[in-house]
Amino acid sequence: MPKIFARVMLFFIILAPSLGASAFEEAPTLRDLAEQNDIYIGAAVYVSHLNDPLFVDILGSQFNMLTPENEAKACELQPRLGQFDFRNFDTLMDFAEEHEMTVHGHTLLWHQCVPSWLANGPFSRDEAIDALRDHIMTVVGRYKGRIAIWDVANETIADDGSGLRDTPWRQWIGDDYVELAFQFAHEADPDALLFYNDYNIESVNDKSDAVYAMVSDFLARGIPIHGVGMQSHMILGQIDPYGIAKNMQRLGELGMQVQITELDVRFEGEPSDQILRRQASDYRRMMETCLESEYCTAFITWGVSDRYTWLRGSNLGFFENPVVAPLLFDDDYNPKPAYDALVEVLTEYAGE
Ligand code: XIL
């Protein structure tokens, strides 16, 4: 090897790791690489984070899909019956459109973030159906043609897969409230893809069997449904890529698109180097599973920087680790090993 090349290589081997930030800035972005692989790479976004220039920079350059973290939920959009407040959602929509990001609308039905008018009622079945229709026609109708995907129903199936979870809409309307929501969303925007979204349905289990059965039933009866979102709030080291692949496959064969919609990888204790490396390999396996499946069309993380992860919220109840670091960027927005792993795997698959 000519000496000059050996020197240049030595320079990169010794100095490149310390180039950190600028190498990151010059490298292809997740967004570029996702586009080469024909998938969306997305993040959930809280409107207030748009005030932070560093956040905005990373969001607009690294991601091509945006999910409103809370801004499209019913208690935010219709706090009083018949009175809608679209300000925050509009801000996110403007940002997404300025940055040519596709919007994953989240969500029309959820048993949390229920406005008090809905929880308290009382409504007759017909009145509740009118209120449901009005909510969906107003929200989906307002953004018609601008939101590619709607999570029509979020977490409506019970944890054990035995049936539907109890919610105010269900109390007032009955079990058909879910299919009515899909029908109204389709009426409001016939071009939007309509998704069912849930947690613990990534792999094959009783709950994902219930989702599979619901999708099959909807299709048999002509209820419009086009995809399933696997939230993927994962625990470090507990990812089952074979089960996920199998589940994606069976849903895909029904005609569904599948998306990883809320990925984060949590752990107990401090984010040591070893933990962050293991986390990177979990991210890699999730991405490989998505890229290997012909039906997986998006890979969305539930936030951008560890600094703002919902998992540090004090009111979660099920998980408490104030130093949990479940996302791709650390508290100071530096890319983590999980980010590097995604770049690597996307690069690998882009060449195929
Ligand atoms: C969470 C948000 O991240 C929090 O900010 C909010 O306080 C509660 O909701 N599954 C979902 C999301 O479908 O809508 C949830 O988002 C996280 C779990």
Boltz pocket constraint, residues with backbone or C-beta under 6 A from the ligand:
constraints:
  - pocket:
      binder: B
      contacts: [[A, 69], [A, 70], [A, 154], [A, 231], [A, 262], [A, 310], [A, 313]]
      max_distance: 6.0
